[in-house]
Amino acid sequence: MTEIDVKQCLKAVLTKVEQACQRRPAELQYVQPNLVAVSKTKPVDLIVQAYEAGQRHFGENYVQELEEKSTNPIILEKCKEIKWHFIGHLQSNKVNKVLGSPNIYLIETVDSEKLATILNKSWPKFGPPESKLNIMIQVNTSGEDEKNGAPPSDVIKLTNYVLKECPNLHLEGLMTIGRFGYDPKDGPNPDFVCLKNCRDEVCQSLGLDWKKVHLSMGMSTDYEQAIELGSTNVRVGSSIFGERTKKE
Ligand SMILES: *Cc1c(COP(=O)(O)O)cnc(C)c1O
């Protein structure tokens, strides 16, 4: 395997994030987008390198990998302020493993009332007293059958459920993965536009401040465009850690 210079790659991504920020329209300048370094399939030493370069938010999408990495003695020793994002599909029977992972920060993939209910019920067993678990609602903006996420038409209802019935959850925002292989040259990515529209509808219908409902969208191939379209949380893997070889 060729050694990748994680620090250099991270720096390049941060520069591009900054440049994309400056291309945003004025009303989107209110917040600095958060960069999540997606470390799935990548070894602990690369995570440590990124952490030492200043990166704090990391994303994993397999429960077992999150569990292993978050409890790894080197990570616990060297990355004390790490903030883990769970970005994969979460089955009810795996909830305890994710919530029990040290430094779990945000579950980005809540897509049903059932999952929200279980997370809400389980969090007090894991989190500090009175704390809330950060979650995002995953939206299937592309309508593809194989994609997880709530359909856009259900987002208001699900958001309302989280706000009203899940006192142990804190709604951070909405998340989408979007269709694979969309070429940003073909114009604004419809998935990003859809997620932003979902956010606007949710905020209007439930009386929320849109600036407090974040948008998690954009990956290695399209995070710059996502930021220009209002993303406040980009999830970037291969541009930081190199291409993945293992099957996903
Ligand atoms: C793997 C993954 C990413 C990062 O993908 P890259 O193309 O490597 O940047 C982002 N979000 C989710 C949900 C992922 O599973």
The ligand as an SDF file (V2000), in Angstrom:
LIG
                    3D

 15 15  0  0  0  0  0  0  0  0999 V2000
  -17.8990    6.5310    2.8940 C   0  0  0  0  0  0  0  0  0  0  0  0
  -18.8450    7.6220    3.1880 C   0  0  0  0  0  0  0  0  0  0  0  0
  -18.4820    8.9650    2.9870 C   0  0  0  0  0  0  0  0  0  0  0  0
  -17.1340    9.4040    2.4200 C   0  0  0  0  0  0  0  0  0  0  0  0
  -16.9830    9.0160    1.1030 O   0  0  0  0  0  0  0  0  0  0  0  0
  -15.7280    9.5160    0.2200 P   0  0  0  0  0  0  0  0  0  0  0  0
  -16.2500    9.4330   -1.1520 O   0  0  0  0  0  0  0  0  0  0  0  0
  -14.6150    8.5880    0.5040 O   0  0  0  0  0  0  0  0  0  0  0  0
  -15.4370   10.9070    0.6310 O   0  0  0  0  0  0  0  0  0  0  0  0
  -19.4070    9.9280    3.3190 C   0  0  0  0  0  0  0  0  0  0  0  0
  -20.6240    9.6110    3.8240 N   0  0  0  0  0  0  0  0  0  0  0  0
  -21.0030    8.3400    4.0320 C   0  0  0  0  0  0  0  0  0  0  0  0
  -22.3390    8.0630    4.5980 C   0  0  0  0  0  0  0  0  0  0  0  0
  -20.1310    7.3060    3.7250 C   0  0  0  0  0  0  0  0  0  0  0  0
  -20.5150    6.0410    3.9360 O   0  0  0  0  0  0  0  0  0  0  0  0
  1  2  1  0
  2  3  1  0
  2 14  2  0
  3  4  1  0
  3 10  2  0
  4  5  1  0
  5  6  1  0
  6  7  2  0
  6  8  1  0
  6  9  1  0
 10 11  1  0
 11 12  2  0
 12 13  1  0
 12 14  1  0
 14 15  1  0
M  END
$$$$
